Amino acid sequence: MIEKVVLMCGAGHSGSTLLGLVLGSHSQAFYGGEMKKTNFLHNPKYPPRKRFCKFCGPDCPVWSDFRPGPGAWTHAELARKVGLPVVVDSSKDLDWINEHLGHAEKAGARAYLIYLQRDGRAVFNSRVRKGGKAPERLALDWKEKILQSNQLFEAYQGPKLRLRYEHFALQPHLTVERLCQFIGIPFEPAMLEFASFDHHPLGGNAGTQYLVARAQESPARFSLSKERKEYYDKNGSQIRLDLRWREELSPELLALFQSLAGAENQELAWDEDLPAQP
């Protein structure tokens, strides 16, 4: 039976996949990835990356036959299937989070909300690198997501925690100890070796997941650009601070982001005098 669900809010590209993999390496927890994608399971209208386990594909022992019944709470059904009391979900969709906070309350389960925060310039750079939208739209999307996440976090009356990606990356041991205390599970140092565990996430950051696949000798499942692959191959699965935005964002793009979202990023801006490594 499910006892606890851990939900994450905040902007994408803030480290939620990494955090989920670490928490999902705990002996009592299962990381389901971006569990809103359970809505796409078994529906061939959607591409495989949206409806299959990122590591196993269609033959996943968790998701291949996962079919919650009408009205069932997805997280409780998953906990029952995997036999673990804690489910971690990094969906970040605010409507989804609100819906499942309600499910948790009705089921008598404890819902923990983590607001994962990161310097918006880093998020903006990651989205620009990925492409698909105009930079102006990306900056405004980030701003809207932060404003909405602030509102959700302030309104939630249950256990909640703000977590800086930069603190997590610079001091993973202390940060994960704090997280385990917050969730009410014993800290297990092996969690930090997340790439050595089996995982079955839906969605999530392919670069971070590539580290797990590479450690398990199946990196071919993840098709990364040459530059991204070189970055992850160079840095390995050790948790470290990613400050690529400092070199990659042009002055023009930095100025654009500052003009559109600088006020919302003021409290999140990472001190540029701090070193990249602890």
C-alpha positions as CSV (number, residue, x, y, z in Angstrom):
1,M,0.0,0.0,0.0
2,I,1.2,3.5,-0.8
3,E,2.3,5.5,2.2
4,K,4.0,8.5,0.6
5,V,4.1,10.3,-2.7
6,V,6.8,12.8,-3.6
7,L,5.7,15.4,-6.2
8,M,8.0,18.1,-7.8
9,C,7.1,21.5,-9.1
10,G,9.2,24.1,-10.9
11,A,10.5,24.6,-14.4
12,G,11.7,21.8,-16.6
13,H,15.5,21.5,-17.0
14,S,16.1,22.2,-13.3
15,G,17.5,18.8,-12.4
16,S,14.3,16.9,-11.6
17,T,15.3,13.8,-13.6
18,L,18.6,13.6,-11.6
19,L,16.8,14.1,-8.3
20,G,14.2,11.5,-9.2
21,L,16.8,8.9,-10.1
22,V,18.6,9.6,-6.8
23,L,15.4,9.3,-4.7
24,G,14.4,6.3,-6.8
25,S,17.6,4.5,-5.8
26,H,16.3,4.3,-2.2
27,S,15.3,0.8,-1.1
28,Q,11.8,2.1,-0.1
29,A,11.1,4.3,-3.2
30,F,10.2,4.0,-6.8
31,Y,10.8,6.8,-9.3
32,G,8.1,6.7,-12.0
33,G,9.5,9.6,-14.0
34,E,7.1,12.1,-15.4
35,M,4.0,10.2,-14.4
36,K,1.6,12.4,-16.2
37,K,2.8,10.3,-19.2
38,T,0.8,7.4,-17.9
39,N,-2.0,9.1,-19.8
40,F,-0.2,8.0,-23.0
41,L,0.4,4.4,-22.1
42,H,-0.9,1.9,-24.7
43,N,-2.0,4.7,-27.0
44,P,-0.2,4.3,-30.4
45,K,-1.2,7.9,-31.4
46,Y,1.7,9.1,-29.2
47,P,5.4,8.6,-30.0
48,P,7.4,5.9,-28.1
49,R,9.3,8.5,-26.1
50,K,6.0,9.6,-24.5
51,R,4.5,6.2,-23.7
52,F,7.3,3.8,-23.0
53,C,9.9,3.3,-20.3
54,K,13.0,5.3,-21.3
55,F,15.2,2.3,-20.5
56,C,13.2,-0.7,-21.3
57,G,11.0,0.4,-24.2
58,P,7.7,-1.5,-24.8
59,D,8.8,-4.6,-22.8
60,C,9.2,-2.8,-19.4
61,P,8.2,-5.1,-16.5
62,V,6.6,-2.1,-14.8
63,W,4.8,-0.2,-17.5
64,S,4.1,-2.7,-20.3
65,D,0.9,-4.0,-18.6
66,F,0.2,-1.1,-16.2
67,R,-3.5,-0.3,-16.6
68,P,-5.1,1.4,-13.5
69,G,-8.8,0.9,-13.3
70,P,-11.4,3.6,-13.7
71,G,-11.1,6.1,-10.8
72,A,-8.0,4.4,-9.4
73,W,-5.2,6.6,-8.1
74,T,-2.2,6.1,-10.4
75,H,0.4,6.4,-7.7
76,A,-1.3,3.9,-5.4
77,E,-1.6,1.4,-8.2
78,L,2.1,1.8,-9.1
79,A,3.1,1.4,-5.4
80,R,1.1,-1.8,-5.3
81,K,2.7,-3.1,-8.5
82,V,6.3,-2.5,-7.5
83,G,5.7,-3.3,-3.8
84,L,7.2,-0.1,-2.4
85,P,5.6,2.4,-0.1
86,V,7.1,5.6,-1.6
87,V,6.5,6.8,-5.2
88,V,8.4,9.7,-6.7
89,D,6.9,11.7,-9.6
90,S,8.7,14.6,-11.4
91,S,5.8,15.6,-13.7
92,K,5.8,19.3,-12.7
93,D,2.5,19.9,-14.5
94,L,0.6,22.0,-12.1
95,D,-2.9,20.6,-12.9
96,W,-1.5,17.1,-12.5
97,I,0.1,17.9,-9.2
98,N,-3.1,19.5,-7.8
99,E,-5.1,16.5,-8.9
100,H,-2.8,14.0,-7.2
101,L,-2.4,16.0,-4.0
102,G,-6.1,15.6,-3.8
103,H,-5.9,11.8,-4.4
104,A,-3.3,11.5,-1.7
105,E,-5.5,13.3,0.8
106,K,-8.5,11.1,0.0
107,A,-6.3,7.9,0.3
108,G,-4.8,8.9,3.6
109,A,-1.3,9.0,2.1
110,R,1.3,11.7,2.9
111,A,2.1,14.0,-0.1
112,Y,5.4,15.8,-0.1
113,L,5.9,18.7,-2.4
114,I,9.5,19.7,-3.6
115,Y,9.9,23.0,-5.4
116,L,13.1,22.4,-7.4
117,Q,14.6,25.8,-8.2
118,R,17.5,26.7,-10.6
119,D,18.9,29.9,-12.0
120,G,16.6,30.7,-14.9
121,R,19.5,31.5,-17.2
122,A,20.6,27.9,-17.0
123,V,17.1,26.7,-17.7
124,F,16.8,29.2,-20.6
125,N,20.1,28.1,-22.0
126,S,19.1,24.4,-21.9
127,R,15.8,25.2,-23.7
128,V,17.6,27.3,-26.3
129,R,20.1,24.5,-26.9
130,K,17.2,22.1,-27.4
131,G,15.4,24.5,-29.9
132,G,11.8,24.3,-31.1
133,K,10.7,27.7,-29.9
134,A,11.8,31.4,-30.3
135,P,14.0,32.6,-27.4
136,E,11.4,35.2,-26.5
137,R,8.8,32.5,-26.0
138,L,11.2,30.3,-24.0
139,A,11.9,33.2,-21.6
140,L,8.2,34.0,-21.1
141,D,7.3,30.3,-20.7
142,W,9.9,30.1,-17.9
143,K,8.6,33.2,-16.2
144,E,5.0,31.9,-16.3
145,K,6.0,28.6,-14.9
146,I,7.9,30.2,-12.0
147,L,4.9,32.4,-11.1
148,Q,2.5,29.5,-11.2
149,S,4.9,27.3,-9.2
150,N,5.3,30.0,-6.6
151,Q,1.5,30.2,-6.3
152,L,1.1,26.4,-6.0
153,F,3.9,26.1,-3.4
154,E,2.6,28.9,-1.2
155,A,-1.0,27.5,-1.3
156,Y,0.0,23.9,-0.4
157,Q,-0.5,23.3,3.4
158,G,1.2,19.9,3.6
159,P,4.9,19.1,3.9
160,K,6.9,21.1,1.4
161,L,10.5,22.1,0.7
162,R,12.3,24.5,-1.6
163,L,15.4,22.9,-3.0
164,R,18.1,24.7,-5.1
165,Y,19.6,22.6,-7.9
166,E,22.9,24.4,-7.3
167,H,23.0,23.3,-3.6
168,F,22.1,19.7,-4.7
169,A,24.8,19.6,-7.3
170,L,27.5,21.1,-5.0
171,Q,26.6,19.2,-1.8
172,P,24.7,16.1,-2.9
173,H,25.4,14.1,0.2
174,L,24.1,16.8,2.6
175,T,21.2,17.7,0.4
176,V,20.0,14.1,0.0
177,E,20.4,13.5,3.7
178,R,18.1,16.5,4.2
179,L,15.6,15.3,1.7
180,C,15.4,11.9,3.3
181,Q,14.8,13.5,6.7
182,F,12.1,15.7,5.1
183,I,10.4,12.6,3.5
184,G,10.8,10.5,6.6
185,I,13.0,7.7,5.2
186,P,16.5,6.7,6.3
187,F,19.3,8.2,4.3
188,E,21.1,5.5,2.2
189,P,24.5,6.7,0.9
190,A,24.3,4.3,-2.0
191,M,21.5,6.5,-3.4
192,L,24.2,8.9,-4.7
193,E,25.4,6.1,-7.0
194,F,22.1,6.3,-8.9
195,A,23.6,5.0,-12.2
196,S,24.2,1.6,-10.6
197,F,20.5,0.9,-9.9
198,D,17.7,-0.2,-12.2
199,H,15.2,2.5,-13.1
200,H,12.0,2.6,-15.1
201,P,11.0,6.3,-15.7
202,L,8.5,7.7,-18.1
203,G,9.9,10.8,-19.8
204,G,12.7,12.9,-18.4
205,N,16.1,14.3,-19.4
206,A,17.8,12.0,-21.9
207,G,21.3,13.2,-21.0
208,T,21.0,12.3,-17.4
209,Q,19.4,9.0,-18.3
210,Y,22.2,8.3,-20.7
211,L,24.6,8.1,-17.7
212,V,22.5,5.3,-16.3
213,A,22.3,3.5,-19.6
214,R,26.1,3.9,-20.1
215,A,26.8,2.5,-16.7
216,Q,24.6,-0.5,-17.5
217,E,26.2,-0.9,-21.0
218,S,23.2,0.1,-23.0
219,P,23.9,3.7,-24.1
220,A,22.7,3.1,-27.7
221,R,19.1,3.6,-26.5
222,F,19.8,7.3,-26.1
223,S,20.5,9.3,-29.3
224,L,22.4,12.4,-28.1
225,S,24.1,15.1,-30.2
226,K,27.8,14.8,-30.4
227,E,28.3,17.8,-28.1
228,R,25.9,16.5,-25.4
229,K,27.4,13.0,-25.6
230,E,30.9,14.4,-25.2
231,Y,29.8,16.5,-22.2
232,Y,28.2,13.5,-20.4
233,D,31.1,11.2,-21.3
234,K,33.6,13.7,-19.9
235,N,31.7,14.3,-16.6
236,G,30.4,10.9,-15.9
237,S,27.7,10.0,-13.4
238,Q,29.2,12.0,-10.5
239,I,26.8,14.7,-9.4
240,R,28.2,18.1,-10.3
241,L,27.1,21.6,-11.0
242,D,26.3,22.4,-14.7
243,L,27.1,26.0,-15.5
244,R,27.4,25.7,-19.2
245,W,25.1,28.7,-19.7
246,R,27.9,31.0,-18.7
247,E,29.8,30.1,-21.8
248,E,27.0,29.3,-24.2
249,L,24.5,32.1,-23.8
250,S,25.4,35.1,-26.0
251,P,25.3,38.6,-24.5
252,E,22.2,39.3,-26.7
253,L,20.3,36.3,-25.3
254,L,21.3,37.1,-21.8
255,A,20.0,40.6,-22.3
256,L,16.8,39.3,-23.7
257,F,16.2,37.0,-20.8
258,Q,17.0,39.7,-18.3
259,S,14.5,42.1,-20.0
260,L,11.7,39.6,-20.0
261,A,12.3,37.5,-16.8
262,G,15.0,39.2,-14.8
263,A,12.7,40.3,-12.0
264,E,11.5,36.7,-11.5
265,N,15.0,35.4,-11.6
266,Q,16.4,37.8,-9.1
267,E,16.1,35.5,-6.1
268,L,17.2,32.4,-8.2
269,A,20.3,33.9,-9.8
270,W,23.4,31.9,-8.8
271,D,26.4,33.9,-7.6
272,E,28.7,33.9,-10.5
273,D,31.7,34.3,-8.2
274,L,31.2,30.8,-6.7
275,P,33.3,28.0,-8.2
276,A,31.7,25.4,-10.5
277,Q,33.1,22.6,-8.2
278,P,32.7,22.4,-4.4
